[in-house]
Amino acid sequence: MSNSQPNEQDELQKYLEEKAQQEQAKQQEAEPLSAYDACVLKESAKIHDLIAEAQKKHKKSSENE
């Protein structure tokens, strides 16, 4: 496995997260969110943060091996 692959994956994930945030901002400007939608978006953001954190930990542990 090459070292460039995880970097490309990280860059892709960051790009997709930025696009998702931009899309959320556009939707929020267009119409107010229901309480349910706001909760779903908030939990989705938490999940993305946890995934990113887990990937960083995995990357560090694999580098230390």
Secondary structure, 3 states (H helix, E strand, C coil): CCCHHHHHHHHHHHHHHHHHHHHHHHHHHHCCCCHHHHHHHHHHHHHHHHHHHHHHHHHHHHHHC
